[in-house]
Amino acid sequence: MEQQILSVSQINGYIQSLMDQDGLLTGLAVRGEISNYKMYPSGHHYFTLKDEGGALKCVMFRGSAVKLKFRPENGMQVIAMGRITVYPRDGAYQLYCTAMALDGVGDLYAAFEQLKKKLSAQGLFAPEHKKPLPPYPGTIGIITSAAGAALHDMLRILRKRYPLTQVRLLPVRVQGAEAPGEISAAIAYADHYKLADLLIVGRGGGSIEDLWAFNDEQVARAIYHCSIPVISAVGHEPDFTISDFVADLRAATPSNAAELAVPDQDALRQTLDSATSAMVSALWRQLRAARNHLKLLSDSPAMKSPEAYLEQRQKALAYLQARLVAAQEKGLSAAKQRFYTQAAKLEAMSPLKVLLRGYAMVQDESGQVVRSVSQVKENDRISISVSDGSIEAVVTAAQEGTTYESGKHDL
C-alpha cells in the first residue's frame, strides 16, 4: 500500500478540523495564572495561562477585549473562556479567549481596585486638592436622576434646614452605559457656567452594577477638574465609589449630603440669639463704665469748684517756677565759678605774664622761637617781643655762653 504524503498546511488544517469538531474544546473554561501579558496597538491581547504543570498560549481579539471590566496583569489568577484550535500558519494550538473573569474575585471589584490604585497614584485623591465647602451656599446644584427618591429626600432636607438656598437640578441618568457621559457633562456644564456655589453628585442605593457609573474614570476626572466644591452622595453608608475618593467631601447617603451642604436654620437662630445677647451685655457694660467715668469726673474738684481748682494749680505753677528759677541761678553761679577758675589758670600760663617780668621772646624770620644760638647766624634778622611791643634787630654775632636748663644754672 502506497503511503499518503501530506503537506504541512494539510496536516495543520486536518488537526484544526478535528479540534473544531471536539465539543470539549469549542466551549471551555480554563483556570490559570496570567504571564507574558501583552496588549498590542491593534487592541488584541496575547498572554499565557500557566499552572504548576504546564502552559497554554492564549489570544483575545479586540472585540472581546473591549468588554473586559478589568485590565489583565501578570500574576492574576483568572478563568478564561473560549475555544482551543490550531493556528494553521504556525501549527501551534492556542486558546482563543472570548471572556475572562478573575478567579475568586468579581470583575467589577477588580476593576474598582485597579482604577482606585491608578487614580490615587496620579494624585486625584490627594487631601491638598480638596476644596472647602461654602458655609452659606446661595445656590446648590444637584446632579442626579430627576425620578429618583434620593432627589426628593435632598430637596425636603434642604428646604427644612436652610430655605434661603436656591436649588438647581441637572437631571442625568445614573446607571447604564450612557450614565458616565451624562454625569461628566453635567459637572463640566455647571462648572463652565458657574451655576452653583456647591454641587451634590450622586444617587440612591443599589447593587455594585447599579452604582457603577460613579466608578467611571471619566466621572472621576470631571469631579477632580471641577472648580466648584463637590459632595459625592452615592448609595448607602457601606457603599464606596471612586467618586467618593475624588470629591471634596463624601456623604454617606444623599440625605446626609443635604445635611452637610447647608447649616441648620434652628442652630443659626440660636447662634444669632446668643450673639445678640452677648452684644447687648457688652453694650450695657460699656454704658455702665461710661456712667462711672462721668460720675468720677463730676465729683472731681475741678467740676465742683473751678476757681479753687485753678487757684490750686496756680500755686503749684508758682512753686514750680520758683524752683526752676532757683535751679537756673544755681547752675549759672556754678558755671561762672568754673569760668573764673579756668580763666585764672589760663592767665597764669600766658607768655605775656613772663614778658611783664622783664623777659623777652626772640623769633627768627620764619616766626620760629629762637632757643639756641645755633638757630641764628650773623646778619640774620630777628624779632624780639617784650611786654609792650616788639623790636626788630640784626644779629651781629652769635656766641655760646651760659646754659640754662630746668633745675640747673651754670654761672
C-alpha positions in Angstrom: 0.0 0.0 0.0 1.4 3.4 -1.0 1.9 5.8 1.9 0.0 9.0 1.6 2.1 12.2 1.6 0.6 15.4 3.1 1.8 18.9 3.1 2.3 20.9 6.3 -0.7 23.0 5.6 -2.8 19.9 5.1 -1.7 18.4 8.4 -2.4 21.7 10.3 -5.7 22.0 8.6 -6.7 18.4 9.5 -5.8 18.9 13.1 -7.7 22.2 13.2 -10.8 20.5 11.8 -10.5 17.7 14.4 -10.2 20.2 17.3 -13.0 22.3 15.9 -15.3 19.3 16.0 -14.4 18.4 19.6 -17.2 19.8 21.8 -15.0 20.0 24.8 -12.5 22.3 23.0 -15.1 24.6 21.5 -16.6 25.9 24.7 -14.4 25.5 27.7 -13.2 27.5 30.7 -9.5 27.3 31.7 -8.2 28.3 35.1 -4.6 29.6 35.3 -2.2 32.4 36.1 -1.5 35.1 33.5 2.1 35.6 32.3 3.8 37.3 29.4 0.8 39.6 29.1 1.0 42.0 26.1 -1.6 44.3 24.5 -0.8 45.5 21.0 -1.8 48.8 19.4 -4.3 46.8 17.4 -6.2 46.1 20.6 -5.5 42.4 20.6 -4.3 40.8 23.8 -1.7 38.0 23.8 -0.8 36.1 27.0 0.0 32.7 28.5 -2.0 30.8 31.1 0.1 28.6 33.3 -0.1 26.4 36.4 2.3 24.2 38.1 2.2 21.5 35.4 2.1 23.4 32.1 1.4 26.5 30.0 -1.2 27.4 27.3 -0.8 30.3 24.8 -3.9 32.5 24.5 -5.2 35.3 22.4 -8.1 37.7 23.0 -9.1 39.8 20.0 -10.1 43.4 20.3 -13.8 42.8 20.0 -13.8 40.6 23.1 -11.1 42.6 25.0 -13.2 45.9 25.0 -15.8 44.1 27.1 -13.4 43.4 29.9 -14.2 45.2 33.1 -10.7 45.0 34.4 -7.2 45.2 32.9 -5.4 41.8 32.9 -2.0 41.8 34.5 0.8 39.3 35.0 0.3 37.1 38.1 -3.5 37.3 38.1 -5.4 34.1 38.7 -8.2 34.1 36.1 -10.7 31.8 34.4 -10.6 32.3 30.6 -13.5 31.2 28.4 -13.2 30.3 24.7 -12.2 27.6 22.3 -8.9 25.8 21.5 -7.8 25.4 18.0 -4.8 25.3 15.8 -3.4 28.4 14.1 -2.6 26.8 10.7 0.3 29.1 9.8 2.4 28.2 12.8 1.0 24.7 13.5 0.5 25.7 17.2 -2.7 25.4 19.1 -3.9 28.2 21.5 -6.9 29.3 23.4 -9.0 31.9 21.6 -10.4 33.7 24.6 -13.8 35.4 24.3 -14.3 36.3 28.0 -12.3 36.4 31.2 -13.1 36.6 34.9 -10.9 36.8 38.0 -10.7 33.6 39.8 -12.4 34.1 43.2 -12.9 37.9 42.7 -15.6 39.7 40.8 -14.7 41.6 37.7 -16.3 44.8 38.9 -14.5 44.7 42.2 -11.1 44.1 40.4 -11.8 47.0 38.1 -12.7 49.2 41.0 -9.4 48.4 42.8 -7.4 48.9 39.6 -8.9 52.3 38.9 -8.6 53.3 42.5 -4.9 52.4 42.6 -4.3 54.3 39.3 -6.0 57.5 40.2 -4.5 57.5 43.7 -1.0 57.3 42.2 -1.9 60.3 39.9 -2.9 62.4 42.9 -6.6 62.6 42.3 -7.3 61.7 46.0 -4.7 64.0 47.5 -6.1 65.9 50.6 -4.4 69.1 49.5 -6.6 69.2 46.4 -9.8 69.1 48.4 -11.7 72.4 48.4 -13.6 73.7 51.5 -17.4 73.9 51.3 -19.0 77.3 51.4 -20.5 77.8 54.8 -23.7 79.5 53.4 -24.2 78.4 49.8 -26.6 80.7 47.9 -27.1 78.1 45.1 -26.7 74.3 45.2 -26.5 72.2 42.0 -27.8 68.6 42.3 -26.7 66.2 39.6 -28.8 63.0 39.8 -31.9 61.3 38.4 -35.0 63.5 38.3 -37.1 60.5 39.0 -35.2 59.1 42.0 -36.3 59.1 45.6 -32.9 60.5 46.5 -33.7 63.8 44.9 -36.9 64.3 46.9 -35.1 63.4 50.1 -32.4 66.0 49.4 -35.0 68.7 48.5 -37.0 68.1 51.6 -34.0 68.3 53.9 -32.6 71.4 52.1 -36.0 73.2 52.5 -36.2 72.3 56.1 -32.6 73.2 57.1 -31.8 76.2 55.0 -34.7 77.6 52.9 -32.5 80.6 51.8 -30.5 78.5 49.4 -31.6 78.0 45.7 -31.5 74.6 44.2 -30.7 73.9 40.5 -31.3 70.3 39.2 -29.2 68.9 36.4 -31.0 65.7 35.6 -28.9 62.8 34.3 -29.1 59.0 34.0 -27.3 57.4 37.0 -26.9 53.9 35.7 -26.4 52.3 32.3 -23.8 52.8 29.6 -24.8 56.4 28.9 -24.7 57.5 32.6 -21.0 58.3 33.0 -21.0 60.6 29.9 -24.1 62.4 31.1 -22.8 62.8 34.7 -19.4 64.1 33.4 -21.0 66.5 31.0 -23.4 67.9 33.7 -20.4 68.5 36.0 -18.4 70.3 33.3 -21.5 72.3 32.3 -22.2 73.5 35.8 -18.5 74.4 36.3 -18.2 76.3 33.0 -21.2 78.5 33.6 -20.7 78.7 37.4 -24.3 77.6 38.0 -23.8 76.9 41.7 -21.7 77.5 44.8 -21.8 73.8 45.6 -22.5 70.6 43.7 -24.1 67.4 45.0 -23.4 64.4 42.7 -25.0 61.0 43.5 -27.9 58.7 43.6 -29.7 56.3 45.9 -28.6 52.8 46.9 -28.3 49.8 44.7 -26.0 46.9 43.7 -22.5 47.5 42.6 -23.7 47.3 39.0 -26.3 50.0 39.7 -23.6 52.3 41.2 -21.0 51.6 38.6 -21.4 54.9 36.8 -19.8 56.6 39.8 -16.8 54.2 39.5 -16.1 55.5 36.0 -12.7 57.3 35.3 -14.4 59.9 33.2 -16.7 60.9 36.1 -13.7 60.9 38.5 -11.7 63.3 36.3 -14.7 65.6 35.8 -15.0 65.9 39.6 -11.3 66.4 40.0 -11.2 69.3 37.5 -14.3 71.0 38.7 -13.6 74.3 40.4 -16.9 74.2 42.3 -16.7 72.1 45.5 -18.4 68.7 45.1 -20.1 66.4 47.6 -20.3 62.8 46.5 -23.5 61.1 47.7 -23.8 57.6 46.3 -25.7 54.7 47.7 -25.8 53.9 51.4 -23.2 54.2 54.2 -21.3 50.9 53.4 -21.1 51.8 49.6 -17.8 53.4 48.4 -17.2 54.6 44.9 -14.4 56.2 43.1 -16.4 59.5 43.1 -16.3 59.4 46.9 -12.5 59.4 46.9 -12.1 62.2 44.3 -14.9 64.5 45.7 -14.1 67.3 48.1 -16.4 65.6 50.7 -18.1 62.2 50.8 -21.6 61.9 52.2 -22.9 58.5 53.5 -26.2 59.0 51.7 -27.9 61.7 49.6 -29.8 62.8 52.7 -26.6 63.1 54.6 -25.2 65.2 51.7 -28.1 67.7 52.0 -27.3 67.9 55.8 -23.6 68.6 55.1 -24.3 71.1 52.4 -26.2 73.7 54.4 -26.3 74.9 58.0 -29.4 74.2 60.2 -31.6 77.3 60.4 -32.6 76.4 64.0 -28.9 76.3 65.0 -28.3 79.6 63.2 -31.1 81.2 65.1 -29.7 80.0 68.4 -26.2 81.3 67.3 -27.7 84.7 66.4 -29.7 84.9 69.6 -26.5 84.1 71.6 -24.6 86.8 69.6 -27.4 89.3 70.2 -27.3 88.6 73.9 -23.6 88.9 74.1 -23.7 92.2 72.2 -26.4 93.6 74.5 -24.4 92.6 77.5 -21.3 94.2 76.1 -23.2 97.4 75.4 -24.6 97.5 78.9 -21.0 97.0 80.3 -19.7 99.9 78.2 -22.6 102.1 79.3 -22.0 101.3 83.0 -18.3 102.1 82.6 -19.1 105.4 80.8 -21.6 106.3 83.6 -19.0 105.6 86.3 -16.4 107.6 84.5 -18.9 110.5 84.1 -19.6 110.4 87.9 -15.9 110.3 88.7 -15.4 113.4 86.5 -18.5 115.2 88.0 -17.2 114.5 91.6 -13.7 115.9 90.8 -12.6 119.2 92.5 -12.3 120.9 89.1 -16.0 120.3 88.4 -17.3 121.2 91.9 -15.2 124.4 92.4 -13.4 125.5 89.3 -12.0 128.7 91.0 -10.4 126.7 93.8 -9.0 124.2 91.4 -7.5 127.0 89.3 -6.1 128.7 92.4 -4.5 125.4 93.5 -3.0 124.9 90.1 -1.7 128.5 90.0 0.1 127.9 93.4 1.6 124.7 92.1 2.7 126.5 89.0 4.3 129.4 91.1 6.1 126.8 93.2 7.5 125.1 90.2 8.5 128.4 88.7 10.4 129.4 91.8 12.2 126.0 91.9 13.1 126.4 88.2 14.5 129.9 88.7 16.5 128.8 91.8 17.9 125.9 89.8 18.8 128.2 86.9 20.6 130.7 89.2 22.5 127.9 91.0 23.6 126.5 87.7 24.6 129.9 86.4 26.6 130.6 89.6 28.4 127.3 89.3 29.2 128.0 85.6 30.6 131.4 86.4 32.8 130.0 89.1 34.1 127.4 86.7 34.8 130.1 84.2 36.8 132.2 86.6 38.8 129.3 87.7 39.7 128.3 84.1 40.5 131.9 83.2 42.9 132.3 86.1 44.7 129.1 85.1 44.9 130.3 81.5 46.2 133.7 82.6 48.8 132.1 84.7 50.1 130.1 81.8 50.1 133.2 79.4 53.5 134.1 77.9 52.6 137.8 78.4 52.9 137.3 82.2 56.5 136.2 81.7 57.3 139.3 79.5 55.9 141.6 82.1 58.6 140.3 84.5 61.4 141.6 82.1 61.9 138.7 79.9 61.8 138.8 76.0 60.9 136.2 73.3 63.2 136.0 70.2 61.8 134.8 66.9 63.6 134.3 63.6 62.3 135.5 60.2 60.1 132.4 59.8 58.4 133.0 63.2 60.2 130.2 65.0 61.2 130.8 68.6 64.9 131.0 69.0 66.0 128.8 71.8 69.7 128.4 70.9 72.5 130.4 69.3 72.8 127.7 66.8 69.5 128.7 65.3 70.9 132.0 64.0 73.9 133.4 62.4 75.5 136.8 61.7 73.2 139.2 59.8 70.0 137.2 60.4 67.0 139.3 61.1 65.2 138.6 64.3 62.2 139.9 66.2 62.4 140.5 69.9 59.0 140.5 71.7 58.8 142.5 75.0 55.8 143.3 77.3 54.8 146.4 75.4 55.8 145.6 71.8 58.5 144.1 69.6 62.0 145.0 68.5 63.4 144.3 65.0 67.1 143.5 65.1 70.0 142.1 63.1 72.4 139.6 64.6 75.9 140.9 64.7 77.3 137.9 66.5 76.1 134.6 67.9 78.3 133.4 70.8 77.7 130.4 73.0 77.7 131.3 76.7 75.9 130.4 79.9 73.4 127.5 79.5 70.1 127.4 81.4 68.3 124.1 81.9 65.4 123.1 84.1 66.7 122.9 87.6 70.3 123.7 86.6 72.2 127.0 86.3 75.8 127.3 85.0 77.1 130.7 86.1 
